[in-house]
C-alpha cells in the first residue's frame, strides 16, 4: 500500500495540480491560436499575395496517377509548416510576455520591504505610560 500512499501524496501536492491546470489551459490556448492563425491571420495574408492559401502550399515529389485508385502522391507540405511556425511564434510571444510579467511582479515584491514591527517603547516611554495608567486609575 505504500505505492498508493506515495502516489496520493505526489498528486495532492500543489505543484502537480498547477501543472495539470497549465497543461489543460495550454491545450485550449493552442486551439485558439490555431484558429487565429488559420482563420484570421493567414486569409488576409493570402489575399494580399494573390488569393494564396498557405495551408495548401506543397512541393510535389511524386504526382498522383489518375489511372489508379491508390493515393500515390508524395508531397512536402510547407504551407502547413508555415502556419505551424506562425502559431509557435504567437504562443512563444504570449508565454514570454507572461513570464516577463510574473518576473516583474516578483521583483516588485522583493523590492518592497516588509512592514516593520513597531519599535519597542523606550524606558522613558514605559515609565510615562505607567504614570499615565496610575493617574487614570486614581482619577
N, C-alpha and C positions, 0 to 999 in steps of 0.2 A: 504493500500500500504506500510505500514511501515515494514511489514514482508518481502516483496520482497526487499525493500531497505536494510534492515538489512542483508538479505541473500546475496545480491550482495556485500555488504561491507565485509562480512565474507569471501566470495570466493575470493575477489580481494586481500586479504592480502597475502603477500609473503610466509608466513609460510604454508598456506594451499596448495598453488601451489607446494612448495617444498616437502610437504608430499605426494602429489599426484604423483609427479615425482619419489619420492623414492619408493612408493608402486609399481609403474609400473616397474621400473628398478629392484626392488627386486623380482617381479614375473618372469621377464625374467631371472634373475640370478638364481633363483630356478630351472628353466628348464635346464639351463646349468649345474648346479651342479647335478641334477638328471641324466642327460645324462652322465656326467663324472663318477658318481658312478656306474650306471647300465652298461655302455658300455665300460668303460676304466679301472676302478679300480677293480671291482668285478670279471671280467673274469680271469685276471691273478691269483687273489687270489683263485678262484675256481679251476683253473688248478693246482695250487700248492697243493691243497687239494684233488687231485684225480678226477678232472673233475666235481666238485660240483657246481651246480647252486644255489646260495644263495636265489634268488627270489622264488624258488620253494620249499624251506625247510618248512616243516609243521609238526605239530603233529595232527594226525587224531584222532578225538574223536569219530566220528561215520562214518564208511565207507559207501560208496555208494553201494546200492543194484543193481546189474546188471539186475535183473529181472524187475525193474520198470524204467519208463522214467523220473520220477521226480528226481531232484537233492536232495539227502538226505545227502550228505557228509557234515560233520561239522568238521572243522579243524582250528587249531591255526597256522597262517602263520608267524612264527617267522623269516623266511628268509627275507621276505619283510620288517619286522620291523628292522632287522639288517641293511638293505640298507638305510632305512629312518634315523636311528641313525647316520650312516656314513655321510649322506647328511647334517644332522643337525650339526655335528661336523665341517664339511667343511665350512658351512655358518657362524657358530658362530666364527670360527677362522678368516675368512675374515672380518667379522664385527668388531671383537676385534682389528685386525690389523689396520683397517680403523679408528676406534675411537682413537687408540693409536697414529696414525699419525696426526690426527686432533688436539689432545691434545698437541702433541709435537710442532706443528706449532703455536698453541695459546700461549704456554709457551715461545717460542722463540720471538713471537711478544710482549709479556708482558715484557720480559727482555730487549728488545731493547728500549732505551729511545727515546722519540720523538725528532725530530730535534729541537734544541733550537733556538729561535729567536736571531738575532744578538744583542749584548749588545748595549744599548743606548750610544752615544758618551759622553765622559766626558766634563765638561765645558771647559777644555783646548782645547780638540779636536774641540769643536764647535767654539771657538774663532779662532783657527788656520784655520778652514775651511772658516770662514768669511773673514779673512785676505787674504787667497788664492783667494777667489772669487773676492774680491775688487782689488787685484793686477792684476788678469786676465782681469777684466773689464777695467782697466786703460791701460793695455799694448797692 
